[in-house]
Amino acid sequence: TFLPAQDSGEYSISLDMAPGTSLEKMRDRSLEIIKDIHQDKYVVNSVLTVGSRQGEKNKADINVYLTKFGERDISTSAAKDLMRARLKKYTDCNPVVKDIDYVGGGMRPFTVNIIGQDLAKVEEIAGKVAEKLKSHPALKDVDTSLRPGKPEYQVTVNLDAAQRLGVSSSDVGRELR
C-alpha cells in the first residue's frame, strides 16, 4: 500500500561508504555531514548511529529532527527534498533521505527485489531497472543494494553428513549469517 506522507517533523539519512571503510572513517565523515545538516534552519537535533545492525562498519544512519510543525513554513517532505539537494555533494557516502525506520527492517516505500543465480545477469538487470526508475519523478533516492568489493564466502555443505547429524540447509544458512 502507498500511504500519504506524514508531516512528522523527522526523517532519517542513511550513509553507505565503500566496503572496507573503517568505523573511524565512517564516523568522521558522518560528523562532517552532520555539521552540514545543522546548517539547515529547520533542523534542531540529530542522532547518529555508526555501523549497521549486521556489523557493517561502512554504514551510518542519522535521524534528523525538525522544528515543530507550527514553527516552520515547509512540510517534512519539502525539508527532505531540500536535504537531498544539500547532500548531493557527498557522493562517496551515497546519502539516502527517507522516513525513520522504527521497526528496523530497512524498508523503503517502494522496493523491487531482483533474484537469480547468475550474479552478473542480476546486476545488469538491476542496473537497467534502477536507471528506468530514476527517471520517474515520484521516486526519490533510487538505488541498488549491490556494492562491489563486499567480501563473500562460499560454503559447500556435505549433505550426507548434515542429514546424518540432523542439520538442515536452513540451519546452516542461519548459522552462517
C-alpha positions in Angstrom: 0.0 0.0 0.0 1.0 3.5 -0.6 0.3 5.9 2.3 0.4 9.6 2.1 3.5 11.3 3.5 3.1 12.2 7.2 4.3 15.6 8.4 6.1 14.1 11.5 8.9 16.6 11.6 11.6 13.9 11.5 13.4 11.8 8.9 16.4 9.7 8.5 19.5 9.8 6.4 21.4 6.6 5.5 25.0 6.8 4.6 26.8 3.9 2.8 30.5 4.2 2.0 32.6 1.7 0.1 33.0 -1.8 1.6 36.1 -2.0 3.8 35.7 1.6 5.1 36.8 1.7 8.8 34.4 2.6 11.6 36.6 5.6 12.4 36.5 6.9 8.8 32.7 6.4 8.7 32.3 8.2 12.0 34.5 11.1 10.9 32.7 11.5 7.6 29.3 11.3 9.2 30.3 14.0 11.7 31.3 16.3 8.8 27.9 15.6 7.2 26.1 16.4 10.5 27.8 19.8 10.6 26.4 20.5 7.2 22.9 19.1 8.1 22.8 21.5 11.1 23.2 24.5 8.7 19.6 23.9 7.7 17.5 26.4 9.6 14.7 23.7 10.1 17.0 21.2 11.8 17.0 21.3 15.6 18.6 18.0 16.5 20.1 14.8 15.1 21.2 11.4 16.3 24.0 9.5 14.7 24.5 5.7 14.7 27.7 4.5 13.0 27.8 0.8 11.9 24.8 -1.3 11.0 22.9 -4.0 12.9 24.7 -6.5 10.7 28.1 -5.3 11.8 28.8 -3.3 8.6 31.3 -0.6 9.5 30.8 1.4 6.3 27.2 2.4 7.1 25.6 5.0 9.3 22.2 6.4 10.0 21.3 9.9 11.1 17.9 10.7 12.5 17.0 14.3 11.9 14.5 16.3 13.9 12.9 19.5 12.6 11.4 22.5 14.3 7.8 22.0 15.4 5.0 22.0 12.8 3.7 25.5 13.6 7.2 26.9 13.7 8.3 26.0 10.2 6.8 27.1 6.9 7.5 23.9 5.0 6.4 20.3 5.3 8.6 17.4 6.3 8.6 16.2 2.7 9.8 19.6 1.4 12.5 19.6 4.1 13.6 16.2 2.9 13.8 17.4 -0.7 16.0 20.4 0.4 18.2 18.0 2.4 18.6 15.7 -0.7 19.9 18.7 -2.6 22.2 19.7 0.2 23.7 16.2 0.4 24.3 15.6 -3.3 27.9 16.6 -2.9 28.6 13.7 -0.6 28.7 11.1 -3.4 31.2 8.9 -1.5 28.6 8.3 1.2 25.6 7.6 -1.1 23.2 9.5 1.2 19.5 8.4 1.2 16.9 10.7 2.8 13.9 8.7 4.0 11.4 8.2 6.7 12.7 7.0 10.0 12.6 3.1 10.2 11.3 2.5 13.7 10.8 -1.2 13.0 14.4 -1.8 11.8 13.6 -3.7 8.7 15.2 -1.2 6.4 12.1 -0.9 4.4 11.5 1.8 1.8 8.2 2.9 0.5 8.9 1.1 -2.8 11.2 -1.9 -3.1 12.0 -4.2 -6.1 13.7 -7.5 -5.5 15.6 -9.0 -8.4 16.7 -12.5 -7.7 18.7 -15.0 -9.8 21.5 -17.4 -9.9 23.7 -15.5 -12.3 25.1 -12.5 -10.3 26.3 -10.7 -13.5 22.9 -11.0 -15.1 21.1 -9.9 -11.9 23.5 -6.9 -11.7 22.8 -6.0 -15.3 19.1 -6.2 -14.9 19.1 -4.3 -11.6 21.1 -1.5 -13.2 18.7 -1.2 -16.1 15.7 -1.2 -13.7 17.3 1.4 -11.4 18.0 3.7 -14.3 14.5 3.4 -15.6 13.1 4.1 -12.1 15.3 7.1 -11.6 13.5 8.9 -14.4 10.2 8.6 -12.6 9.6 12.0 -10.8 7.7 10.4 -7.8 10.6 8.1 -6.9 13.4 9.6 -4.8 16.9 8.1 -3.9 16.6 5.2 -6.3 19.5 2.8 -5.5 20.6 -0.8 -5.7 22.0 -2.7 -2.7 24.8 -4.2 -4.8 28.1 -2.9 -3.6 31.2 -4.2 -5.4 34.0 -5.2 -3.2 31.9 -6.7 -0.4 33.7 -9.8 1.0 32.0 -13.1 0.1 32.3 -16.6 1.4 31.1 -19.6 -0.5 30.4 -22.7 1.5 29.8 -26.2 0.2 27.8 -28.3 2.7 28.4 -32.1 2.9 24.7 -33.0 2.6 25.2 -36.7 3.6 26.9 -35.6 6.8 24.4 -32.9 7.5 21.5 -35.3 7.1 23.1 -37.9 9.4 23.5 -35.2 12.1 20.0 -33.8 11.6 21.2 -30.4 10.3 19.0 -28.8 7.7 20.2 -26.4 5.0 18.2 -23.7 6.8 20.1 -24.4 10.0 23.4 -24.0 8.1 22.2 -20.7 6.4 21.1 -19.2 9.8 24.5 -20.1 11.4 26.4 -18.6 8.5 24.5 -15.3 8.7 
